[in-house]
Amino acid sequence: MSEYKSEVKTIYAPQERVYERLADLSNLSVIQQNLDNPQLRDRLLSQAGDKISPSQVDMIIEQLRNLRFDPDSVSGNTMLGEITLRIIEREPPKTIKFQLEGAPIQANMWIQLLSNSDTQCAMRLTMHADLNFFIRQMVGSKLQQGVDGLATMLASLPY
């Protein structure tokens, strides 16, 4: 198993509120509300620097537009078919564990929350993926970028 960890992100909201928001994935549909805002596209491009092209940002926005949310899962069509990220365990208010379904690899991810004070908490994403050596060499850096990008996006949501 290969492990990918995000940097620890600070969220300026109480741990319990962040947990409640993230433990019900239908709350994440807020991501789709601003996809047509040109400022969002510009912000994504500036945050990514030279790591991503404008056409790749457009592709990511289109993929986000097609996601489906319910309380326990997020699903979407990809080049590899229908892929679902499903919550498999909740440990209030500190951990949410996920499993990837429909993908050609086995992967688990979890969100860890730790209270810093009454008004903020720390968050880290960790992903374990069952990758052979060759696949790990080809996609390992992309998975790390994905985990980091998802952590940044989750930390920037309104709580």
HELIX and SHEET records of a PDB file:
HELIX    1   1 GLN A   15  LEU A   22  1                                   8    
HELIX    2   2 LEU A   25  ASN A   34  5                                  10    
HELIX    3   3 PRO A   38  ALA A   48  1                                  11    
HELIX    4   4 GLY A   49  LYS A   51  5                                   3    
HELIX    5   5 PRO A   54  ARG A   65  1                                  12    
HELIX    6   6 PHE A  133  SER A  156  1                                  24    
SHEET    1   A 3 SER A   2  LYS A   5  0                                        
SHEET    2   A 3 CYS A 121  ALA A 129 -1                                        
SHEET    3   A 3 LYS A   9  ILE A  11 -1                                        
SHEET    1   B 7 SER A   2  LYS A   5  0                                        
SHEET    2   B 7 CYS A 121  ALA A 129 -1                                        
SHEET    3   B 7 ALA A 107  SER A 115 -1                                        
SHEET    4   B 7 THR A  95  GLU A 101 -1                                        
SHEET    5   B 7 GLY A  81  GLU A  91 -1                                        
SHEET    6   B 7 SER A  73  THR A  78 -1                                        
SHEET    7   B 7 ARG A  68  ASP A  70 -1                                        
END                                                                             
